[in-house]
Amino acid sequence: MNKQELINAVAEKAGIPKQTSEEAVNAVISTITDALARGDTVKIVGFGNFEVKTRAARTGRNPRTNEAIEIPACKAPVFKPGKALKDSVN
């Protein structure tokens, strides 16, 4: 499912116009993105948690030349599904 399909599904399920649904989906995505950029954790009970993890610097290998390269430290967004989501999938 892509973003447009999600917007259509939300509009149909909530019985609202697609324009309103698109604004709502965009607002949710923007709010989660802003919270993660500030370093906050977003917890949605029954769905899961969005958080930012810090990856340490490490040494890697260029697969083409087998040369050692230094990979810098970075922050990466991660999603941890909640129990209810896991149970509904299984």
C-alpha atoms as a printed R data frame, in Angstrom:
   type eleno elety resid chain resno       x       y      z
1  ATOM     1    CA   MET     A     1   0.000   0.000  0.000
2  ATOM     2    CA   ASN     A     2   1.397   3.373 -0.978
3  ATOM     3    CA   LYS     A     3   0.522   6.784  0.461
4  ATOM     4    CA   GLN     A     4  -2.321   7.482 -1.998
5  ATOM     5    CA   GLU     A     5  -3.897   4.096 -1.290
6  ATOM     6    CA   LEU     A     6  -3.644   4.832  2.439
7  ATOM     7    CA   ILE     A     7  -5.376   8.191  1.942
8  ATOM     8    CA   ASN     A     8  -8.167   6.519 -0.038
9  ATOM     9    CA   ALA     A     9  -8.585   3.778  2.581
10 ATOM    10    CA   VAL     A    10  -8.759   6.312  5.438
11 ATOM    11    CA   ALA     A    11 -11.323   8.390  3.528
12 ATOM    12    CA   GLU     A    12 -13.486   5.336  2.880
13 ATOM    13    CA   LYS     A    13 -13.218   3.922  6.410
14 ATOM    14    CA   ALA     A    14 -13.871   7.266  8.135
15 ATOM    15    CA   GLY     A    15 -16.519   8.384  5.644
16 ATOM    16    CA   ILE     A    16 -14.774  11.679  4.954
17 ATOM    17    CA   PRO     A    17 -13.735  13.386  1.700
18 ATOM    18    CA   LYS     A    18 -10.361  12.398  0.233
19 ATOM    19    CA   GLN     A    19  -9.062  15.967  0.624
20 ATOM    20    CA   THR     A    20  -9.715  15.871  4.365
21 ATOM    21    CA   SER     A    21  -8.206  12.404  4.594
22 ATOM    22    CA   GLU     A    22  -5.070  13.561  2.755
23 ATOM    23    CA   GLU     A    23  -4.674  16.502  5.138
24 ATOM    24    CA   ALA     A    24  -5.052  14.192  8.142
25 ATOM    25    CA   VAL     A    25  -2.547  11.610  6.871
26 ATOM    26    CA   ASN     A    26  -0.034  14.350  5.994
27 ATOM    27    CA   ALA     A    27  -0.503  15.934  9.431
28 ATOM    28    CA   VAL     A    28   0.162  12.617 11.199
29 ATOM    29    CA   ILE     A    29   3.290  11.935  9.142
30 ATOM    30    CA   SER     A    30   4.557  15.489  9.653
31 ATOM    31    CA   THR     A    31   3.928  15.355 13.409
32 ATOM    32    CA   ILE     A    32   5.773  12.048 13.782
33 ATOM    33    CA   THR     A    33   8.671  13.355 11.671
34 ATOM    34    CA   ASP     A    34   8.942  16.560 13.725
35 ATOM    35    CA   ALA     A    35   8.879  14.631 17.014
36 ATOM    36    CA   LEU     A    36  11.631  12.260 15.846
37 ATOM    37    CA   ALA     A    37  13.731  15.202 14.632
38 ATOM    38    CA   ARG     A    38  13.540  16.635 18.169
39 ATOM    39    CA   GLY     A    39  14.670  13.270 19.562
40 ATOM    40    CA   ASP     A    40  11.292  12.384 21.072
41 ATOM    41    CA   THR     A    41   9.683   8.939 21.025
42 ATOM    42    CA   VAL     A    42   6.185   8.564 19.555
43 ATOM    43    CA   LYS     A    43   4.153   5.835 21.278
44 ATOM    44    CA   ILE     A    44   0.851   4.752 19.750
45 ATOM    45    CA   VAL     A    45  -0.788   2.238 22.090
46 ATOM    46    CA   GLY     A    46  -1.807  -0.911 20.251
47 ATOM    47    CA   PHE     A    47   0.253   0.011 17.184
48 ATOM    48    CA   GLY     A    48   3.894   0.594 18.141
49 ATOM    49    CA   ASN     A    49   6.691   3.016 18.911
50 ATOM    50    CA   PHE     A    50   8.701   5.285 16.635
51 ATOM    51    CA   GLU     A    51  12.074   6.324 18.023
52 ATOM    52    CA   VAL     A    52  15.552   7.461 17.005
53 ATOM    53    CA   LYS     A    53  18.540   5.187 17.590
54 ATOM    54    CA   THR     A    54  22.160   6.259 17.357
55 ATOM    55    CA   ARG     A    55  24.431   4.054 15.289
56 ATOM    56    CA   ALA     A    56  28.085   4.085 16.289
57 ATOM    57    CA   ALA     A    57  30.885   4.759 13.811
58 ATOM    58    CA   ARG     A    58  32.331   1.590 12.363
59 ATOM    59    CA   THR     A    59  34.691   0.256  9.758
60 ATOM    60    CA   GLY     A    60  33.167  -1.290  6.650
61 ATOM    61    CA   ARG     A    61  34.386  -2.687  3.354
62 ATOM    62    CA   ASN     A    62  33.825  -1.402 -0.159
63 ATOM    63    CA   PRO     A    63  32.484  -4.552 -1.885
64 ATOM    64    CA   ARG     A    64  33.883  -3.494 -5.249
65 ATOM    65    CA   THR     A    65  37.497  -2.871 -4.158
66 ATOM    66    CA   ASN     A    66  37.524  -4.647 -0.770
67 ATOM    67    CA   GLU     A    67  39.047  -1.451  0.628
68 ATOM    68    CA   ALA     A    68  38.345  -0.570  4.274
69 ATOM    69    CA   ILE     A    69  36.173   2.524  4.674
70 ATOM    70    CA   GLU     A    70  35.110   4.424  7.764
71 ATOM    71    CA   ILE     A    71  31.328   4.661  8.196
72 ATOM    72    CA   PRO     A    72  30.444   7.688 10.367
73 ATOM    73    CA   ALA     A    73  28.041   7.609 13.307
74 ATOM    74    CA   CYS     A    74  24.448   8.551 12.496
75 ATOM    75    CA   LYS     A    75  20.942   8.658 13.853
76 ATOM    76    CA   ALA     A    76  18.312   6.361 12.340
77 ATOM    77    CA   PRO     A    77  14.548   6.273 12.842
78 ATOM    78    CA   VAL     A    78  13.225   2.866 13.920
79 ATOM    79    CA   PHE     A    79   9.769   1.386 14.439
80 ATOM    80    CA   LYS     A    80   9.007  -1.233 17.065
81 ATOM    81    CA   PRO     A    81   5.578  -2.823 16.576
82 ATOM    82    CA   GLY     A    82   3.286  -3.206 19.580
83 ATOM    83    CA   LYS     A    83   1.815  -6.472 20.814
84 ATOM    84    CA   ALA     A    84  -1.641  -5.807 19.334
85 ATOM    85    CA   LEU     A    85  -0.139  -5.182 15.885
86 ATOM    86    CA   LYS     A    86   2.006  -8.315 16.094
87 ATOM    87    CA   ASP     A    87  -0.988 -10.388 17.171
88 ATOM    88    CA   SER     A    88  -3.194  -9.077 14.335
89 ATOM    89    CA   VAL     A    89  -0.525  -9.931 11.755
90 ATOM    90    CA   ASN     A    90  -0.011 -13.444 13.090
